[in-house]
């Protein structure tokens, strides 16, 4: 009886985190921004932790898919962080020389963000 209640409680927690992740995912897909990407990553990490804690009620395949999404979103986040770091450290006289690199990094960020969107559109835990 107690095991059933614990199982039910765990499933309720997982369901709530899945909904939170899905909401963040849909918002990001509607308008991909760095802030929304952060929300997707945060929700995915919370969900992953919960799934790992309750491994007996989820499949290993679900965890693998979630880890792949987190890895993919890391690429987009890293591209953004690198571009922002370069932009903030360039002195005024270096900005002209750094423009081409900044444009290249922005292109890379867009490419990776597009890849994230594509993967998130196909992503499912079912």
N, C-alpha and C positions, 0 to 999 in steps of 0.2 A: 504494500500500500504506500509506504513512504517512498519507495523507489519510483513508483508511478508518479507521485507528486513532484519528485525531483526531476524526473524525465520531462514532465509537462512544463515545469518552471524553466528548464533549460531550453526547451523548444520555443517557449514564449520569448525568452531573451534573444535567441538566434533569429527568430522571425522579426523582432523589432530592429535588430541590427541590419538584417537583410533589407528591410524597408528603408532604413536610414541610408544605406549604401545606394539603393536604387534611386532614391530621391536625389542624392548628390550626383549620381551618374546621369540621370535625365537632365538635371540643370546644366551640367557641364556640356552635354551633347547639344543642348539648345544654344548655348553661347559659351564656347571654350575660353575661359580666362584663367590666369595663373591662380587666382583665388579659388575658383571653382575646382580646378585641378587639385589644389591643396585639400579641399573638402572631400573629394573622391578618395584621395590617398589616405586621409585620416579615417574616413568611414571604412575603407577596405582594410586598414591595419587593425581597427577595432574588431571588425568582423572576423578577420583571420585569427586574432588572438582568442576570440570566443569559440570559433570552430575548433581550434587546437585544444582548448580546455574541455570541450564537449565532443571529443573525437569519436565517442561511441554512438553519437546520433547523426553524424555526417559521414560522407564518404571521403576517402583520400583524394579522389578525383576532384571533388569540390575544392579542397585545399590547394591542389595543384593549379587549378584554373585561377583561383584568387591570387595565388603567388605570381602567376604569369602577368596578371593585370597590374599588380603592384610593381613588378619589374618594368613593365612597359611604361607605366606612369612615371617611374624614376627617370627614364631617359628624357622625357619632356621637362620634368622639373629641373634636371641637371643642366639642360640646354638653357633654360631661363636663368638659372642661378649664375651660370658662367657668363652669359651676356650681361646681366645686371652688374656682376662683379667687375667685369672689364670696363663697362661704361662708367661706373662710379670711381674707378681708380685712375682713369686717363686724365691727365692734366690738360688744360685748355689747348696748349700748343701741340699736344699729342692727338687730339681728337680728329683732326683732319686725316692724319695718317691711319688712325684706327677705324675710320668710317667703313672701309671695305671689309675689315674683319667683323665689325659689328653687324653689317648687312648680311654677311655670310652666316654669322651665328643666328641672326633672326630668321633667315631662310631655313637653317637647320632646325630651329625651334618650331617653325610652322610645319615642316615636314614630319617631325616626330609627333607633334600635337595631332596632326591629321591621322597618323598611324594609331595613336591612342584612341581617337574618336572611332576609327574603323573597328578596332578591337572591342571597344566598349559597346558598340552597337550590336555586336555578335555575342557578347558575354552573357552567360546565364549560369546560375548555380544548379539549375534543375537537372 
